[in-house]
Amino acid sequence: MQRATIGIGTGLLAIGALSGCASSEDLGASPTPTGGSSETPTSGPTAAGGSIEGKWRGDADELLDSNTANLGSAGDIDCRGPIFITFEANGEFAQQGTATCSVGGRSVSATIATSATYTTSGNELTIKDAKNQGSVSVPTGEVAFPGSWSEGTATYEISGDTLTINFSDDTVGNVTQKYERD
């Protein structure tokens, strides 16, 4: 299983941790292979409690708190805005959203825009071919967002309209994120 990586710079932690994990490719590290797989996207009920297909909404501040819980806290960072993840029947994955964060009394906004492919097998979710195209607005202009979702494998469970995604990261430990069906 590939481990995800989170950018730990002050501004990057605030924004990069919003939605999951920064791509190791985007940060210049060599990605760990996930092992070849010929799975196809699943549809309909799965061992994880239902179909992952569709659009899911997460809260930027709750996702930040989940991603930094093992670090003690997110510090003086407060984020607002919805983060959406979409799993299409054809295996396409997208993450989109705009969040505004207050970091040390300064306001920073980020546009999250990730596209990828995905497969599921039982309760495992694998993301491949991630392309992060978001940006962060800083006082001097726009800078490229270093990434949000990366290639790798996580576990997931669906209970009613709640999607729970669990992954482990060497930097932040075990992370549990929750999304609601939109």
C-alpha positions as a Markdown table, in Angstrom:
| # | Residue | x | y | z |
|---|---|---|---|---|
| 1 | Met | 0.0 | 0.0 | 0.0 |
| 2 | Gln | 1.4 | 3.4 | -0.9 |
| 3 | Arg | 1.6 | 5.9 | 1.9 |
| 4 | Ala | 0.3 | 9.4 | 1.3 |
| 5 | Thr | 2.3 | 12.5 | 2.0 |
| 6 | Ile | 1.1 | 15.8 | 3.4 |
| 7 | Gly | 2.9 | 19.1 | 2.8 |
| 8 | Ile | 4.1 | 20.3 | 6.2 |
| 9 | Gly | 4.9 | 24.0 | 5.4 |
| 10 | Thr | 2.7 | 26.4 | 7.4 |
| 11 | Gly | 0.5 | 27.3 | 4.5 |
| 12 | Leu | 0.7 | 23.9 | 2.8 |
| 13 | Leu | -0.4 | 22.1 | 6.0 |
| 14 | Ala | -3.4 | 24.4 | 6.2 |
| 15 | Ile | -4.4 | 23.8 | 2.6 |
| 16 | Gly | -2.8 | 20.4 | 1.7 |
| 17 | Ala | -4.4 | 18.7 | 4.7 |
| 18 | Leu | -7.9 | 19.8 | 3.7 |
| 19 | Ser | -8.8 | 16.9 | 1.6 |
| 20 | Gly | -6.4 | 14.1 | 2.2 |
| 21 | Cys | -2.9 | 13.6 | 1.1 |
| 22 | Ala | -0.5 | 15.5 | -1.1 |
| 23 | Ser | 0.8 | 13.6 | -4.0 |
| 24 | Ser | 4.3 | 12.3 | -3.5 |
| 25 | Glu | 4.8 | 13.0 | -7.2 |
| 26 | Asp | 3.8 | 16.7 | -6.7 |
| 27 | Leu | 6.2 | 17.1 | -3.9 |
| 28 | Gly | 9.2 | 15.7 | -5.8 |
| 29 | Ala | 9.4 | 12.3 | -4.0 |
| 30 | Ser | 9.4 | 9.0 | -5.8 |
| 31 | Pro | 6.0 | 7.3 | -5.5 |
| 32 | Thr | 5.8 | 3.8 | -4.0 |
| 33 | Pro | 4.3 | 1.3 | -6.4 |
| 34 | Thr | 0.9 | 0.1 | -5.5 |
| 35 | Gly | 1.4 | -3.2 | -7.2 |
| 36 | Gly | -0.3 | -4.0 | -10.6 |
| 37 | Ser | -4.0 | -4.4 | -10.6 |
| 38 | Ser | -6.6 | -5.2 | -13.2 |
| 39 | Glu | -9.6 | -4.2 | -11.1 |
| 40 | Thr | -12.4 | -2.2 | -12.7 |
| 41 | Pro | -14.6 | 0.3 | -11.1 |
| 42 | Thr | -17.3 | -1.3 | -9.0 |
| 43 | Ser | -20.9 | -0.3 | -9.1 |
| 44 | Gly | -23.8 | -1.4 | -6.9 |
| 45 | Pro | -23.5 | -2.9 | -3.4 |
| 46 | Thr | -20.0 | -3.8 | -2.3 |
| 47 | Ala | -18.5 | -5.4 | 0.8 |
| 48 | Ala | -18.0 | -1.9 | 2.1 |
| 49 | Gly | -21.8 | -1.3 | 2.6 |
| 50 | Gly | -23.0 | 0.2 | -0.7 |
| 51 | Ser | -21.9 | 1.9 | -3.9 |
| 52 | Ile | -19.2 | 4.5 | -3.7 |
| 53 | Glu | -20.4 | 6.0 | -7.0 |
| 54 | Gly | -21.7 | 9.5 | -6.8 |
| 55 | Lys | -20.9 | 12.9 | -5.3 |
| 56 | Trp | -19.8 | 13.2 | -1.6 |
| 57 | Arg | -19.3 | 16.4 | 0.4 |
| 58 | Gly | -16.8 | 17.0 | 3.2 |
| 59 | Asp | -16.3 | 20.0 | 5.5 |
| 60 | Ala | -12.8 | 21.6 | 5.0 |
| 61 | Asp | -12.4 | 22.3 | 8.8 |
| 62 | Glu | -13.4 | 18.7 | 9.7 |
| 63 | Leu | -11.1 | 17.2 | 7.1 |
| 64 | Leu | -8.2 | 19.4 | 8.4 |
| 65 | Asp | -8.9 | 18.3 | 11.9 |
| 66 | Ser | -8.9 | 14.6 | 10.8 |
| 67 | Asn | -5.7 | 15.0 | 8.9 |
| 68 | Thr | -3.9 | 16.7 | 11.8 |
| 69 | Ala | -5.4 | 14.9 | 14.8 |
| 70 | Asn | -2.3 | 12.8 | 15.4 |
| 71 | Leu | -0.1 | 15.9 | 15.3 |
| 72 | Gly | -1.8 | 17.3 | 18.4 |
| 73 | Ser | -3.9 | 19.9 | 16.6 |
| 74 | Ala | -4.1 | 22.0 | 13.5 |
| 75 | Gly | -2.8 | 24.9 | 15.5 |
| 76 | Asp | -4.3 | 28.3 | 14.8 |
| 77 | Ile | -5.8 | 27.3 | 11.5 |
| 78 | Asp | -9.5 | 27.6 | 10.8 |
| 79 | Cys | -10.9 | 26.6 | 7.4 |
| 80 | Arg | -14.3 | 27.0 | 5.8 |
| 81 | Gly | -15.8 | 25.6 | 2.7 |
| 82 | Pro | -17.1 | 22.4 | 1.2 |
| 83 | Ile | -14.8 | 19.8 | -0.4 |
| 84 | Phe | -16.5 | 17.5 | -3.0 |
| 85 | Ile | -15.3 | 14.1 | -4.2 |
| 86 | Thr | -17.0 | 12.3 | -7.0 |
| 87 | Phe | -16.7 | 8.7 | -8.1 |
| 88 | Glu | -18.0 | 8.1 | -11.6 |
| 89 | Ala | -19.3 | 4.7 | -12.9 |
| 90 | Asn | -16.5 | 4.8 | -15.6 |
| 91 | Gly | -13.7 | 4.8 | -13.0 |
| 92 | Glu | -13.1 | 8.6 | -13.1 |
| 93 | Phe | -12.5 | 10.4 | -9.8 |
| 94 | Ala | -12.6 | 14.1 | -9.1 |
| 95 | Gln | -12.1 | 16.3 | -6.1 |
| 96 | Gln | -13.2 | 19.9 | -6.2 |
| 97 | Gly | -13.7 | 22.7 | -3.8 |
| 98 | Thr | -12.8 | 26.2 | -2.6 |
| 99 | Ala | -11.8 | 26.8 | 1.0 |
| 100 | Thr | -10.8 | 29.9 | 2.9 |
| 101 | Cys | -8.5 | 29.4 | 5.8 |
| 102 | Ser | -7.3 | 31.8 | 8.5 |
| 103 | Val | -3.7 | 31.1 | 9.3 |
| 104 | Gly | -2.0 | 33.2 | 12.0 |
| 105 | Gly | -4.5 | 36.0 | 11.4 |
| 106 | Arg | -4.1 | 35.9 | 7.6 |
| 107 | Ser | -6.7 | 34.7 | 5.1 |
| 108 | Val | -5.6 | 32.2 | 2.5 |
| 109 | Ser | -7.9 | 30.7 | -0.1 |
| 110 | Ala | -7.4 | 27.5 | -2.1 |
| 111 | Thr | -9.0 | 26.0 | -5.1 |
| 112 | Ile | -8.8 | 22.2 | -4.9 |
| 113 | Ala | -9.0 | 20.5 | -8.3 |
| 114 | Thr | -7.8 | 16.9 | -8.6 |
| 115 | Ser | -8.7 | 14.3 | -11.3 |
| 116 | Ala | -7.7 | 10.6 | -11.2 |
| 117 | Thr | -9.0 | 7.2 | -11.8 |
| 118 | Tyr | -10.1 | 4.8 | -9.1 |
| 119 | Thr | -10.9 | 1.1 | -8.5 |
| 120 | Thr | -12.5 | -0.6 | -5.6 |
| 121 | Ser | -12.1 | -4.2 | -4.4 |
| 122 | Gly | -14.1 | -5.2 | -1.4 |
| 123 | Asn | -13.4 | -2.3 | 1.1 |
| 124 | Glu | -10.2 | -1.1 | -0.6 |
| 125 | Leu | -10.2 | 2.1 | -2.7 |
| 126 | Thr | -7.2 | 2.6 | -5.0 |
| 127 | Ile | -6.5 | 6.0 | -6.7 |
| 128 | Lys | -4.3 | 6.2 | -9.8 |
| 129 | Asp | -3.1 | 8.7 | -12.3 |
| 130 | Ala | -3.8 | 11.7 | -9.9 |
| 131 | Lys | -3.4 | 15.1 | -11.5 |
| 132 | Asn | -3.6 | 18.1 | -9.1 |
| 133 | Gln | -4.4 | 21.4 | -10.7 |
| 134 | Gly | -5.5 | 23.6 | -7.9 |
| 135 | Ser | -4.1 | 26.9 | -6.7 |
| 136 | Val | -3.6 | 28.8 | -3.5 |
| 137 | Ser | -4.1 | 32.6 | -3.3 |
| 138 | Val | -1.5 | 34.4 | -1.4 |
| 139 | Pro | -0.8 | 38.1 | -1.0 |
| 140 | Thr | 1.6 | 38.0 | -3.9 |
| 141 | Gly | -0.7 | 36.2 | -6.3 |
| 142 | Glu | -1.6 | 32.6 | -7.2 |
| 143 | Val | 0.7 | 29.7 | -6.6 |
| 144 | Ala | 0.2 | 26.1 | -7.7 |
| 145 | Phe | -1.5 | 23.9 | -5.1 |
| 146 | Pro | 1.0 | 21.1 | -4.3 |
| 147 | Gly | -1.6 | 18.4 | -4.4 |
| 148 | Ser | -4.4 | 16.9 | -2.4 |
| 149 | Trp | -5.3 | 13.3 | -3.2 |
| 150 | Ser | -2.4 | 11.1 | -4.3 |
| 151 | Glu | -2.1 | 7.7 | -5.8 |
| 152 | Gly | -2.4 | 4.9 | -3.3 |
| 153 | Thr | -4.8 | 2.6 | -1.5 |
| 154 | Ala | -7.1 | 3.3 | 1.4 |
| 155 | Thr | -10.0 | 1.5 | 3.0 |
| 156 | Tyr | -13.6 | 2.7 | 2.9 |
| 157 | Glu | -17.0 | 2.0 | 4.4 |
| 158 | Ile | -20.4 | 3.3 | 3.6 |
| 159 | Ser | -23.1 | 3.5 | 6.2 |
| 160 | Gly | -26.3 | 5.1 | 5.0 |
| 161 | Asp | -25.3 | 8.4 | 3.4 |
| 162 | Thr | -21.8 | 8.6 | 5.1 |
| 163 | Leu | -18.6 | 7.6 | 3.4 |
| 164 | Thr | -15.7 | 6.9 | 5.8 |
| 165 | Ile | -12.2 | 6.7 | 4.3 |
| 166 | Asn | -9.2 | 5.5 | 6.3 |
| 167 | Phe | -5.6 | 5.7 | 5.3 |
| 168 | Ser | -2.2 | 5.7 | 7.0 |
| 169 | Asp | 0.6 | 8.2 | 6.4 |
| 170 | Asp | 4.1 | 8.1 | 7.8 |
| 171 | Thr | 3.9 | 11.8 | 8.7 |
| 172 | Val | 0.5 | 12.0 | 10.4 |
| 173 | Gly | -0.3 | 8.3 | 11.2 |
| 174 | Asn | -3.8 | 6.9 | 10.8 |
| 175 | Val | -6.4 | 9.2 | 9.3 |
| 176 | Thr | -10.2 | 8.8 | 9.2 |
| 177 | Gln | -12.2 | 11.2 | 6.9 |
| 178 | Lys | -15.9 | 11.4 | 6.7 |
| 179 | Tyr | -18.0 | 12.6 | 3.7 |
| 180 | Glu | -21.8 | 12.8 | 3.3 |
| 181 | Arg | -23.6 | 11.9 | 0.1 |
| 182 | Asp | -24.4 | 15.2 | -1.7 |
